[in-house]
Amino acid sequence: MQTSHPRDRPSRRYVLKKALSGCGGGTSSISSNGPVTSIPTTSNSLVFTLSSPHSAYTRGTAIPTTFTVANTGTQPANLVVVSCDDFVLRVRQGFQQIWTGPHDICLDMSHSVTVPAGASLSYNAYWDQRDSSGMVVAPGAYALWSKLTPYSLNETVLNPAEVVGFNSASIPITITP
């Protein structure tokens, strides 16, 4: 599912697209306003990363992110998700949560997500630099954090500690005046 850029749809603050693609390598990197990619988090054959094209954005510019779940194994990874929000993007400044989304993208309450062997699943979302009350945030340092919330992996029920420990990634972003 892909929707238009948030600037084309003023009532939305993000866009979400799910796509399967070939599995590619990833590195942790932050350069002078170049792409930023999280340190990969791994569980079994799944590797989770979050990235953005830049590490700094001008205030008011939508920030695109891509959360990738790559299956480096030789068998498909079959995830069962029992939440409406199987993918979430959170924005924090220090310990304060600023914004969480997307919320109006809802699949069936319980559904399967399969990541074929050697492939990846990507969730793309934009943050428009607004807090949860709709106000544009101040310039400064922020952390963008994403996660996938599966209930089971290949028919094995995951306990909450396993779900929290392996399914997330975060990146630093700076907003300039």
N, C-alpha and C positions, 0 to 999 in steps of 0.2 A: 504494500500500500504506500503510495507516495502522494503527498499533497504539496501545494505550492509553498514558496518561500514565505516566511512570516510577514515580510514587507508587502507582499501581494495580498495578504489576508490579515488586515489589522486586528481582527478579533482573536487571532491565535498567537500564542507565544512560542510555538515549537512545531516541528514537523517530524513525522516518524515514517521510516521506510524500512521494510524488512527485505533483505535480499540474500541469496546464496551466491557464493563466489568461490573460486579456487583459493586454497589456503596459501597465504604468503608469509614471509618472515616479518618480524617486527623488532624494533629496537627502542630502547628508552632514549628519548632525546628532547632537549630543549636548546634551541639556538636563538640568536638574536632575532626574535620575532618569526622564526621559522616554525615548522610543524612541531607539535609536542605530542608525545606518545607515552602512555603510562608504562611502568614496569609490568611485564606480563604476570598474571596470576594463573597458576595451573592447578587443575584437579583432574586426576585420571588422565584422559587424553584431551581434555578441554583446556584451552588457553584463552584468557579473558584480557582484552586491552581496551583502553579508551584513548581517542586521539582527537586533535583539532588542527586545522591548517596553520594556525598561528598561536604563539604563546601570549600575545598582547593584542588587544582590540581597543579602538577608540570608543569612548562612552556613547552608548546608544546603538552600536552596531550589533546585529544578531551574531551570535557565536555558534558556529556549526560544530557538532561533535559526532563521532562515530564510535559506537561500542561494538566490539567484535568478539564473537565466540567462535574460535577455530578448533576444529577437531583434528588433532594430529595423529589419531589412531588409525587402525586398519578396519575398524567396524563403525557403523553409524552410532551416533549418540542420540538416544531417544529420551527426551525430557518431557515430563508431564508437569504442566503448570496449572496450579489451582487458584490463581489470583487473576483478577481483572488486569492488574498492572504487572505483567510479566517482566517488562523492562521499565526501569526508572532512572531519571537523571536528577541529581540533587546538586544544589549550589550552596556552598558554605563559605563564610568568612570567619576565620578562626573557628570557634566552636559553635557559632550561630548559624542555624540553617536559614538560608535566604529564600530559596525557591525549590519546589519539587514538581516534577512533571514527567512525562505527559499523563494526564488523567482522563481525557475524554476518548482515548483510544482503547476500546474494550473488546477483547475477543470473548469467546465463551468462557464462563467461569473456570471450566476445566478443559484444557486442550493439550494436544501433543505438539512438541516442537522437535523436529529431527534435523540434526546436523550430520550430513553424510561424511564418511571417512575422507580425510584430505580436503574438506571444504570448510567454509565459514559462514556464519550468519551475522549480518550486520544490522544494527539499529542506528538510524541517523536521527538526531534531534537538534533543534536550534533553541538557544536561550536568548531572549531579547533584552537581557540585562535589567529585567524588572523583578522586584521582590514579590512575595506572595500577595501583597496588597495592591500590586500594579504600579508601584512607584519605581522610577528608574534608579538604579543603585549608584552609589558614589564611586569615583575612581578608587582603585586599590587592588589588593591581592585577593583572589578567590580560589577556591578548590571546587572543581567539578568532579562529581562522583557518580558512577553508574553501576547498576547491578542487574542481573537476571535472576529471577526467583523461581527455580524449579522445585517441585515437590519430590520428584523421583528422577533417577537417571538409570536407563536400561532396566526398568522394573524394580530397582532397589530404592526404597523410600529413604530419603535423606533426612537426618535429624537437623533441627534448627542451627546447631553449631556448624555443621558441614555446609549448610546453605550460605551462612554469613561468611564463612572463612574462604570460600573458593570462587565466588561468583561476581566479584566486584573489581573495579579499577578506578583510579583517580588521577587527575592532572591539575597542575597549577595554571591559572590564567590571570593576567594582569589587565585591568581596565584603566586606560589613560584618559586624561581630560580631552 
